[in-house]
Amino acid sequence: MVDLHTQYEAIKSDIDAGIQEVLDTCTFIKGGKVNDFQKHLEEYLGVRHVIPVGNGTDALLIAMMGLGLKPGDEVITPTFTFIATAEIVALLGLTPVVVDVEEETFNISPEAVRKAITPRTKAIVPVHLFGQNANMQEILAIAKEHNLYVVEDACQSIGAEYTFSDGRKLKSGCIGNIGCTSFFPSKNLGCYGDGGAIFTNDDELAAKMRVIANHGMAIRYHHDYIGVNSRLDSIQAAVLDVKLKHLNDYIARRQKAAAYYTEAFRNNPNIVTPTWDDSHTTHVFHQYTLKLKNVDRDNLKDKLAEKGIPAMIYYPIPLHLQKAYQDPRYKAGDFPAAEKLVRCVLSLPMHTELDEEQLKYITECVNELTA
């Protein structure tokens, strides 16, 4: 699904030099490389504050803690997403309220969000799934109307751009009150271990979240908030600082591979290729996810594996049907779009090193097996 080795070989000298600099200075936590990466990412995103943390899940945790949400407060999130989005809400004693998604884009449905709001609702967490932004103009309008926070889960969408109807353009994760991302190795901007970051333009909120991420400590051994220990280490920052210089090129390569896939499947009646509203959002293709019709999805996945082609199901079970998140408010059939998607989605290999020979082989096999 991802070819990190070939990608590394292309930037090996810069990566090795960055890591060696950390080893030479022995500044393994915080310090120069972390500060450099933070500054460069702020410039890339056009955001006032980037707070590097240990991973994307920690980013979501610290964001919720920074907002001062209390047990019983409701947080709206899509049911079709990775578990971390609801996991953090539940861990903090908040109440996850899951809603359906748009079948066409895979992203949270603004209409479903509006219907789910109660007097206890405090925040909306749109997930920019697979690499395209959710309908942020509508979500922000709903949030303003009901005085709600918006925490973007941009763990799959770094580098994507959102365009408002008035022509304003903002980077994914820099649109709501807070944005969160992951630097897991397979992400579009990935390190060689765990890592994550929080984005915000709110100075006061940024200062609070920095303290929370450091044991609630602004002055050493003086703890103003209940905090956690979450930081990006210097070796990962060195890797990310090199790869950030290539991010736009990496995005372009993913978009080129996605265009090849889409053209190859254009006349296949059993495949629906990804769609997005390009007047409002770009797509950075963290995943290239098909919707299958009249096809045994699991059998197709197995047949592709026999031909040496990996494929993945993101995601096989929606949040409201997960054992850990069973809730009497929800039952099978309540979220038809998500429940349809989990039965028909299949993601194909998507990374920066896909060449035309590989793409030709993959698409020919998929078309043959779905004819």
Backbone hydrogen bonds in HBPLUS format (Angstrom, degrees):
<---DONOR---> <-ACCEPTOR-->    atom                        ^
c    i                          cat <-CA-CA->   ^        H-A-AA   ^      H-
h    n   atom  resd res      DA  || num        DHA   H-A  angle D-A-AA Bond
n    s   type  num  typ     dist DA aas  dist angle  dist       angle   num
A0350-MET N   A0001-MET O   3.38 MM 349  6.09 147.9  2.50 144.5 145.0     1
A0008-TYR N   A0004-LEU O   2.87 MM   4  6.02 155.5  1.93 144.8 151.4     2
A0009-GLU N   A0005-HIS O   2.98 MM   4  6.27 156.8  2.03 150.9 156.7     3
A0010-ALA N   A0006-THR O   3.33 MM   4  6.61 144.7  2.46 143.7 151.1     4
A0010-ALA N   A0007-GLN O   3.23 MM   3  5.45 130.1  2.50  99.4 111.5     5
A0011-ILE N   A0008-TYR O   3.03 MM   3  5.37 140.4  2.19 108.3 119.2     6
A0015-ILE N   A0011-ILE O   2.99 MM   4  6.19 167.0  2.01 161.6 165.9     7
A0016-ASP N   A0012-LYS O   2.81 MM   4  5.88 173.5  1.81 160.1 162.3     8
A0017-ALA N   A0013-SER O   3.04 MM   4  6.07 153.4  2.11 138.0 145.4     9
A0018-GLY N   A0014-ASP O   3.00 MM   4  6.17 156.7  2.06 145.8 151.8    10
A0019-ILE N   A0015-ILE O   2.98 MM   4  6.26 163.8  2.01 157.1 160.9    11
A0020-GLN N   A0016-ASP O   2.86 MM   4  5.98 159.5  1.90 146.6 153.1    12
A0021-GLU N   A0017-ALA O   2.97 MM   4  6.15 147.8  2.08 142.8 150.7    13
A0022-VAL N   A0018-GLY O   3.31 MM   4  6.65 150.6  2.40 141.5 148.1    14
A0022-VAL N   A0019-ILE O   3.09 MM   3  5.21 118.8  2.48  97.8 112.3    15
A0023-LEU N   A0019-ILE O   3.01 MM   4  6.39 159.1  2.06 151.6 157.6    16
A0024-ASP N   A0020-GLN O   2.79 MM   4  6.01 152.7  1.87 150.0 157.7    17
A0025-THR N   A0021-GLU O   3.05 MM   4  6.21 153.1  2.12 144.7 150.9    18
A0026-CYS N   A0022-VAL O   2.77 MM   4  5.68 133.9  1.98 144.0 157.2    19
A0234-SER N   A0028-PHE O   2.89 MM 206  5.00 172.2  1.90 136.7 138.2    20
A0035-ASN N   A0031-GLY O   2.99 MM   4  6.11 162.8  2.02 157.8 163.3    21
A0036-ASP N   A0032-GLY O   2.81 MM   4  6.02 157.6  1.86 156.4 163.3    22
A0037-PHE N   A0033-LYS O   3.01 MM   4  6.13 168.4  2.03 146.1 149.1    23
A0038-GLN N   A0034-VAL O   2.92 MM   4  6.08 164.2  1.95 150.7 155.7    24
A0039-LYS N   A0035-ASN O   3.03 MM   4  6.19 165.6  2.05 148.6 151.9    25
A0040-HIS N   A0036-ASP O   2.96 MM   4  6.19 165.6  1.98 154.6 158.8    26
A0041-LEU N   A0037-PHE O   2.85 MM   4  5.98 156.6  1.90 155.0 161.1    27
A0042-GLU N   A0038-GLN O   2.98 MM   4  6.18 155.5  2.04 148.3 155.1    28
A0043-GLU N   A0039-LYS O   3.06 MM   4  6.35 155.8  2.12 146.9 153.1    29
A0044-TYR N   A0040-HIS O   2.95 MM   4  6.18 156.2  2.01 143.1 149.8    30
A0045-LEU N   A0041-LEU O   2.93 MM   4  6.05 165.6  1.95 153.1 156.1    31
A0046-GLY N   A0042-GLU O   2.85 MM   4  5.72 133.7  2.07 139.7 151.9    32
A0047-VAL N   A0042-GLU O   3.22 MM   5  5.23 150.5  2.31 139.1 145.6    33
A0049-HIS N   A0200-THR O   3.03 MM 151  5.39 139.1  2.20 158.2 170.5    34
A0200-THR N   A0049-HIS O   3.10 MM 151  5.39 150.2  2.19 146.6 151.1    35
A0051-ILE N   A0198-ILE O   2.80 MM 147  4.97 159.9  1.84 147.0 152.9    36
A0198-ILE N   A0051-ILE O   2.94 MM 147  4.97 146.6  2.05 125.8 136.4    37
A0053-VAL N   A0196-GLY O   2.83 MM 143  5.06 176.4  1.83 128.5 129.7    38
A0196-GLY N   A0053-VAL O   3.03 MM 143  5.06 138.9  2.21 140.2 130.4    39
A0059-ALA N   A0055-ASN O   3.11 MM   4  6.41 148.2  2.22 142.2 151.5    40
A0060-LEU N   A0056-GLY O   3.17 MM   4  6.52 153.8  2.24 145.7 150.3    41
A0061-LEU N   A0057-THR O   2.99 MM   4  6.29 158.1  2.04 148.5 155.1    42
A0062-ILE N   A0058-ASP O   2.83 MM   4  6.02 173.1  1.84 163.1 162.6    43
A0063-ALA N   A0059-ALA O   3.00 MM   4  6.10 151.9  2.08 142.9 151.2    44
A0064-MET N   A0060-LEU O   3.08 MM   4  6.31 162.3  2.11 150.1 153.4    45
A0065-MET N   A0061-LEU O   2.97 MM   4  6.26 158.5  2.02 150.7 157.4    46
A0066-GLY N   A0062-ILE O   2.76 MM   4  5.86 151.9  1.84 145.4 153.5    47
A0067-LEU N   A0063-ALA O   3.15 MM   4  6.41 139.4  2.32 142.9 152.3    48
A0068-GLY N   A0065-MET O   3.06 MM   3  5.28 153.7  2.13 104.8 113.1    49
A0073-ASP N   A0070-LYS O   2.91 MM   3  5.67 163.5  1.94 147.1 151.0    50
A0072-GLY N   A0093-GLY O   3.13 MM  21  6.65 143.0  2.28 137.7 142.8    51
A0095-THR N   A0073-ASP O   2.82 MM  22  5.88 175.2  1.82 156.0 155.6    52
A0074-GLU N   A0120-ARG O   2.97 MM  46  5.58 179.0  1.97 133.6 133.6    53
A0122-LYS N   A0074-GLU O   2.86 MM  48  5.76 167.4  1.88 159.9 156.1    54
A0075-VAL N   A0095-THR O   2.98 MM  20  6.15 159.1  2.02 153.4 154.2    55
A0097-VAL N   A0075-VAL O   2.82 MM  22  5.74 165.1  1.84 152.2 148.7    56
A0076-ILE N   A0123-ALA O   2.96 MM  47  6.35 162.9  1.99 154.1 152.3    57
A0125-VAL N   A0076-ILE O   2.76 MM  49  6.03 161.8  1.79 172.7 177.8    58
A0077-THR N   A0097-VAL O   2.94 MM  20  6.22 154.5  2.01 150.2 154.8    59
A0099-VAL N   A0077-THR O   3.03 MM  22  6.27 140.0  2.20 141.4 150.7    60
A0079-THR N   A0099-VAL O   2.92 MM  20  5.63 148.4  2.02 166.4 158.1    61
A0319-LEU N   A0079-THR O   2.76 MM 240  4.80 167.8  1.78 142.0 144.0    62
A0086-ALA N   A0083-ILE O   3.10 MM   3  5.79 127.2  2.39 119.9 129.9    63
A0087-GLU N   A0083-ILE O   2.90 MM   4  5.88 156.2  1.96 155.1 161.0    64
A0088-ILE N   A0084-ALA O   3.31 MM   4  6.21 167.4  2.33 148.7 146.4    65
A0090-ALA N   A0086-ALA O   2.99 MM   4  6.27 163.9  2.01 159.1 162.6    66
A0091-LEU N   A0087-GLU O   2.87 MM   4  6.11 159.3  1.92 151.5 157.9    67
A0092-LEU N   A0088-ILE O   3.15 MM   4  6.29 148.8  2.25 148.4 154.2    68
A0094-LEU N   A0089-VAL O   3.01 MM   5  5.20 139.0  2.19 174.5 162.1    69
A0093-GLY N   A0090-ALA O   2.99 MM   3  5.17 160.2  2.03 110.8 115.8    70
A0109-SER N   A0100-ASP O   3.22 MM   9  6.12 161.9  2.25 144.3 139.0    71
A0102-GLU N   A0107-ASN O   2.72 MM   5  5.58 161.5  1.75 162.0 164.0    72
A0106-PHE N   A0102-GLU O   2.81 MM   4  5.35 146.9  1.92 157.9 164.0    73
A0112-ALA N   A0109-SER O   3.03 MM   3  5.16 117.5  2.44  99.6 114.6    74
A0113-VAL N   A0109-SER O   2.96 MM   4  6.31 152.0  2.04 152.2 160.9    75
A0114-ARG N   A0110-PRO O   2.95 MM   4  6.22 165.4  1.97 154.2 156.6    76
A0115-LYS N   A0111-GLU O   3.21 MM   4  6.47 155.7  2.28 144.1 149.9    77
A0116-ALA N   A0112-ALA O   3.18 MM   4  6.31 132.1  2.42 138.7 150.5    78
A0116-ALA N   A0113-VAL O   3.00 MM   3  5.20 136.0  2.20 102.9 115.6    79
A0121-THR N   A0118-THR O   3.08 MM   3  5.35 162.6  2.11 112.5 118.0    80
A0149-TYR N   A0122-LYS O   3.01 MM  27  6.34 172.3  2.02 146.6 145.1    81
A0124-ILE N   A0149-TYR O   2.87 MM  25  6.27 149.4  1.96 149.4 157.7    82
A0151-VAL N   A0124-ILE O   2.96 MM  27  6.30 162.3  1.99 161.2 167.1    83
A0153-ASP N   A0126-PRO O   2.95 MM  27  6.13 177.8  1.95 162.1 162.0    84
A0129-LEU N   A0127-VAL O   2.94 MM   2  5.42 125.7  2.24 108.6  92.5    85
A0128-HIS N   A0153-ASP O   3.08 MM  25  6.29 165.7  2.10 157.0 159.5    86
A0286-HIS N   A0130-PHE O   2.93 MM 156  5.10 133.5  2.15 123.9 133.1    87
A0287-GLN N   A0130-PHE O   3.29 MM 157  4.94 164.5  2.32 126.1 123.9    88
A0284-VAL N   A0131-GLY O   2.93 MM 153  4.83 168.0  1.95 127.0 128.5    89
A0136-MET N   A0134-ALA O   2.76 MM   2  5.51 123.0  2.08 115.6  98.4    90
A0139-ILE N   A0135-ASN O   3.10 MM   4  6.33 160.6  2.13 148.6 154.7    91
A0140-LEU N   A0136-MET O   2.82 MM   4  5.81 165.7  1.84 150.0 153.2    92
A0141-ALA N   A0137-GLN O   3.18 MM   4  6.30 149.0  2.29 134.9 143.3    93
A0142-ILE N   A0138-GLU O   2.99 MM   4  6.27 156.2  2.05 149.7 155.4    94
A0143-ALA N   A0139-ILE O   2.91 MM   4  6.14 161.3  1.94 149.8 155.4    95
A0144-LYS N   A0140-LEU O   2.89 MM   4  6.06 157.6  1.94 147.3 152.8    96
A0145-GLU N   A0141-ALA O   3.02 MM   4  6.17 157.8  2.07 144.1 150.3    97
A0146-HIS N   A0142-ILE O   3.09 MM   4  6.33 146.8  2.21 147.9 155.9    98
A0147-ASN N   A0143-ALA O   2.77 MM   4  5.57 104.4  2.34 140.6 157.3    99
A0148-LEU N   A0143-ALA O   2.85 MM   5  4.61 162.2  1.88 131.8 137.8   100
A0147-ASN N   A0144-LYS O   3.43 MM   3  5.01 161.0  2.47  94.2  99.7   101
A0177-ASN N   A0150-VAL O   2.90 MM  27  5.40 130.2  2.15 135.3 150.2   102
A0178-ILE N   A0150-VAL O   3.32 MM  28  6.73 159.3  2.36 153.9 156.9   103
A0152-GLU N   A0178-ILE O   2.79 MM  26  6.22 156.3  1.84 160.5 157.1   104
A0180-CYS N   A0152-GLU O   2.87 MM  28  6.11 143.4  2.01 155.4 165.8   105
A0154-ALA N   A0180-CYS O   2.75 MM  26  5.52 142.9  1.88 153.3 165.6   106
A0157-SER N   A0154-ALA O   3.23 MM   3  5.04 162.7  2.26 102.4 107.7   107
A0160-ALA N   A0157-SER O   2.95 MM   3  5.60 165.8  1.97 144.8 147.3   108
A0172-SER N   A0160-ALA O   2.81 MM  12  5.37 158.1  1.86 158.0 155.4   109
A0282-THR N   A0161-GLU O   3.04 MM 121  5.47 148.7  2.14 149.4 158.0   110
A0162-TYR N   A0170-LEU O   2.74 MM   8  5.32 173.3  1.74 164.2 166.6   111
A0170-LEU N   A0162-TYR O   2.91 MM   8  5.32 155.1  1.98 149.3 157.2   112
A0163-THR N   A0280-HIS O   2.63 MM 117  4.57 162.0  1.67 135.9 141.3   113
A0164-PHE N   A0168-ARG O   2.80 MM   4  5.25 161.1  1.83 156.3 162.0   114
A0167-GLY N   A0164-PHE O   2.90 MM   3  5.31 162.5  1.93 118.0 121.2   115
A0174-CYS N   A0171-LYS O   3.01 MM   3  5.57 154.2  2.08 141.5 143.4   116
A0179-GLY N   A0199-PHE O   2.89 MM  20  4.82 155.0  1.95 138.6 142.8   117
A0199-PHE N   A0179-GLY O   2.76 MM  20  4.82 158.2  1.80 141.0 144.2   118
A0181-THR N   A0197-ALA O   2.93 MM  16  5.41 155.2  1.99 159.2 160.2   119
A0197-ALA N   A0181-THR O   3.13 MM  16  5.41 154.8  2.20 133.5 134.9   120
A0183-PHE N   A0195-GLY O   2.71 MM  12  4.78 165.1  1.73 133.8 128.3   121
A0191-CYS N   A0183-PHE O   2.80 MM   8  5.59 169.6  1.81 149.9 146.6   122
A0187-LYS N   A0184-PHE O   2.86 MM   3  5.58 167.6  1.88 133.9 138.2   123
A0206-ALA N   A0202-ASP O   2.88 MM   4  6.01 156.6  1.94 152.8 160.0   124
A0207-ALA N   A0203-ASP O   3.02 MM   4  6.25 161.9  2.06 149.8 153.9   125
A0208-LYS N   A0204-GLU O   3.10 MM   4  6.35 157.5  2.15 145.6 151.5   126
A0209-MET N   A0205-LEU O   2.94 MM   4  6.17 162.7  1.97 152.7 157.0   127
A0210-ARG N   A0206-ALA O   2.96 MM   4  6.17 155.5  2.02 152.8 159.2   128
A0211-VAL N   A0207-ALA O   3.25 MM   4  6.46 155.0  2.31 142.6 148.5   129
A0212-ILE N   A0208-LYS O   2.93 MM   4  6.25 160.9  1.97 152.0 157.6   130
A0213-ALA N   A0209-MET O   2.94 MM   4  6.09 156.7  2.00 147.2 152.8   131
A0214-ASN N   A0211-VAL O   2.97 MM   3  5.13 147.3  2.08 103.8 114.2   132
A0216-GLY N   A0211-VAL O   2.78 MM   5  4.76 124.4  2.09 143.3 141.6   133
A0228-VAL N   A0212-ILE O   2.78 MM  16  6.02 165.0  1.80 165.9 164.1   134
A0230-SER N   A0213-ALA O   3.08 MM  17  5.26 169.0  2.10 152.0 149.5   135
A0217-MET N   A0214-ASN O   3.05 MM   3  5.65 148.1  2.16 116.2 124.1   136
A0215-HIS N   A0228-VAL O   2.68 MM  13  4.63 163.6  1.71 150.7 144.9   137
A0224-ASP N   A0216-GLY O   2.80 MM   8  5.68 128.1  2.07 169.4 173.9   138
A0225-TYR N   A0216-GLY O   3.43 MM   9  4.48 165.9  2.45 120.9 124.0   139
A0222-HIS N   A0219-ILE O   2.80 MM   3  5.29 153.9  1.86 149.7 146.6   140
A0237-ALA N   A0233-ASP O   3.03 MM   4  6.33 154.6  2.10 149.3 157.4   141
A0238-ALA N   A0234-SER O   2.88 MM   4  6.09 149.3  1.98 144.1 151.8   142
A0239-VAL N   A0235-ILE O   3.14 MM   4  6.45 155.6  2.20 146.5 152.0   143
A0240-LEU N   A0236-GLN O   2.91 MM   4  6.16 166.5  1.93 152.6 156.4   144
A0241-ASP N   A0237-ALA O   2.84 MM   4  5.94 151.4  1.92 147.4 154.8   145
A0242-VAL N   A0238-ALA O   3.34 MM   4  6.55 150.0  2.44 140.1 146.3   146
A0243-LYS N   A0239-VAL O   3.04 MM   4  6.35 167.7  2.06 153.3 156.8   147
A0244-LEU N   A0240-LEU O   2.76 MM   4  5.82 145.8  1.88 148.7 157.0   148
A0245-LYS N   A0242-VAL O   3.23 MM   3  5.71 136.2  2.43 107.2 116.9   149
A0246-HIS N   A0243-LYS O   2.93 MM   3  5.21 143.1  2.06 105.5 116.7   150
A0247-LEU N   A0244-LEU O   3.16 MM   3  4.98 161.9  2.19 101.7 107.3   151
A0249-ASP N   A0246-HIS O   3.05 MM   3  5.31 116.4  2.47 104.4 120.0   152
A0250-TYR N   A0246-HIS O   2.82 MM   4  6.09 156.9  1.87 157.7 165.7   153
A0251-ILE N   A0247-LEU O   2.84 MM   4  6.12 158.1  1.89 156.2 161.7   154
A0252-ALA N   A0248-ASN O   2.99 MM   4  6.22 158.4  2.04 142.7 148.6   155
A0253-ARG N   A0249-ASP O   2.95 MM   4  6.24 152.6  2.03 149.1 156.2   156
A0254-ARG N   A0250-TYR O   3.03 MM   4  6.31 157.1  2.09 148.8 154.7   157
A0255-GLN N   A0251-ILE O   2.88 MM   4  6.16 159.1  1.93 153.6 159.9   158
A0256-LYS N   A0252-ALA O   2.92 MM   4  6.13 148.5  2.02 143.1 151.7   159
A0257-ALA N   A0253-ARG O   2.99 MM   4  6.26 159.6  2.03 148.9 153.7   160
A0258-ALA N   A0254-ARG O   2.86 MM   4  6.10 158.8  1.91 149.7 156.2   161
A0259-ALA N   A0255-GLN O   2.92 MM   4  6.11 151.8  2.00 143.1 150.3   162
A0260-TYR N   A0256-LYS O   3.10 MM   4  6.39 149.5  2.19 143.5 151.3   163
A0261-TYR N   A0257-ALA O   3.01 MM   4  6.37 165.1  2.03 154.6 157.6   164
A0262-THR N   A0258-ALA O   2.91 MM   4  6.14 170.9  1.92 155.5 157.7   165
A0263-GLU N   A0259-ALA O   3.02 MM   4  6.15 163.2  2.05 147.2 151.3   166
A0264-ALA N   A0260-TYR O   2.95 MM   4  6.13 159.9  1.99 153.4 159.4   167
A0265-PHE N   A0261-TYR O   3.01 MM   4  6.25 141.2  2.17 152.4 162.8   168
A0266-ARG N   A0263-GLU O   3.26 MM   3  5.06 162.2  2.30 100.9 106.0   169
A0268-ASN N   A0265-PHE O   3.05 MM   3  5.25 168.3  2.07 115.3 118.1   170
A0271-ILE N   A0268-ASN O   3.31 MM   3  5.74 167.0  2.33 119.2 119.2   171
A0293-LYS N   A0270-ASN O   2.88 MM  23  4.64 159.1  1.92 132.7 132.8   172
A0272-VAL N   A0291-LYS O   2.82 MM  19  4.99 154.0  1.88 152.1 158.9   173
A0291-LYS N   A0272-VAL O   3.00 MM  19  4.99 155.7  2.06 144.5 151.1   174
A0280-HIS N   A0277-ASP O   2.94 MM   3  5.69 163.2  1.97 121.9 127.5   175
A0281-THR N   A0277-ASP O   2.95 MM   4  6.09 159.1  2.00 154.0 160.4   176
A0348-LEU N   A0288-TYR O   3.03 MM  60  5.84 155.0  2.09 167.5 166.3   177
A0290-LEU N   A0346-LEU O   2.79 MM  56  5.25 165.8  1.81 153.0 148.1   178
A0346-LEU N   A0290-LEU O   3.05 MM  56  5.25 144.5  2.18 138.3 143.9   179
A0292-LEU N   A0344-CYS O   2.95 MM  52  5.14 161.6  1.99 134.9 140.7   180
A0300-LEU N   A0296-ASP O   2.90 MM   4  6.15 157.2  1.95 157.2 164.6   181
A0301-LYS N   A0297-ARG O   2.97 MM   4  6.24 158.4  2.01 150.7 156.3   182
A0302-ASP N   A0298-ASP O   3.07 MM   4  6.32 156.9  2.13 143.1 148.7   183
A0303-LYS N   A0299-ASN O   2.88 MM   4  6.13 160.5  1.92 152.0 157.5   184
A0304-LEU N   A0300-LEU O   2.89 MM   4  6.09 156.8  1.94 153.7 159.5   185
A0305-ALA N   A0301-LYS O   3.04 MM   4  6.28 152.5  2.12 142.9 150.5   186
A0306-GLU N   A0302-ASP O   3.05 MM   4  6.40 147.1  2.16 145.6 154.2   187
A0307-LYS N   A0304-LEU O   2.96 MM   3  5.09 133.2  2.19  98.4 111.9   188
A0309-ILE N   A0304-LEU O   2.86 MM   5  5.06 163.5  1.88 143.6 139.5   189
A0308-GLY N   A0305-ALA O   2.96 MM   3  4.96 160.8  2.00 107.5 110.6   190
A0312-MET N   A0347-SER O   3.01 MM  35  5.16 157.1  2.06 140.9 147.8   191
A0347-SER N   A0312-MET O   2.77 MM  35  5.16 176.9  1.77 165.1 164.9   192
A0321-LEU N   A0318-PRO O   3.09 MM   3  5.64 157.3  2.15 116.4 123.4   193
A0322-GLN N   A0319-LEU O   3.09 MM   3  5.22 165.7  2.11 109.9 114.4   194
A0325-TYR N   A0322-GLN O   3.01 MM   3  5.37 145.2  2.14 109.1 119.5   195
A0330-TYR N   A0327-ASP O   2.94 MM   3  5.70 161.5  1.97 126.0 130.9   196
A0334-ASP N   A0331-LYS O   3.11 MM   3  5.84 157.6  2.16 145.6 145.9   197
A0339-GLU N   A0335-PHE O   3.01 MM   4  6.15 165.6  2.03 160.5 165.0   198
A0340-LYS N   A0336-PRO O   2.94 MM   4  6.00 139.6  2.11 141.5 150.9   199
A0341-LEU N   A0337-ALA O   2.97 MM   4  6.22 160.3  2.01 150.1 155.7   200
A0342-VAL N   A0338-ALA O   3.04 MM   4  6.30 161.4  2.08 156.6 159.5   201
A0343-ARG N   A0340-LYS O   3.10 MM   3  5.47 145.3  2.23 106.3 116.6   202
A0344-CYS N   A0341-LEU O   2.97 MM   3  5.24 147.4  2.08 107.9 117.6   203
A0345-VAL N   A0341-LEU O   3.01 MM   4  5.67 141.8  2.16 170.7 163.9   204
A0359-LEU N   A0355-ASP O   2.95 MM   4  6.23 167.7  1.97 159.0 162.9   205
A0360-LYS N   A0356-GLU O   2.84 MM   4  5.90 157.8  1.89 148.0 153.8   206
A0361-TYR N   A0357-GLU O   3.09 MM   4  6.27 159.5  2.14 144.3 149.4   207
A0362-ILE N   A0358-GLN O   2.92 MM   4  6.16 167.9  1.93 157.6 160.7   208
A0363-THR N   A0359-LEU O   2.95 MM   4  6.05 173.6  1.96 152.4 154.5   209
A0364-GLU N   A0360-LYS O   2.99 MM   4  5.99 157.6  2.04 144.9 151.5   210
A0365-CYS N   A0361-TYR O   3.05 MM   4  6.17 158.5  2.09 146.8 152.6   211
A0366-VAL N   A0362-ILE O   2.95 MM   4  6.20 163.2  1.98 154.2 159.1   212
A0367-ASN N   A0363-THR O   2.92 MM   4  6.01 168.0  1.94 149.0 152.8   213
A0368-GLU N   A0364-GLU O   2.95 MM   4  6.03 155.8  2.01 141.9 149.1   214
A0369-LEU N   A0365-CYS O   2.95 MM   4  6.11 157.8  2.00 149.3 154.9   215
A0370-THR N   A0366-VAL O   3.02 MM   4  6.10 125.9  2.32 144.4 157.5   216
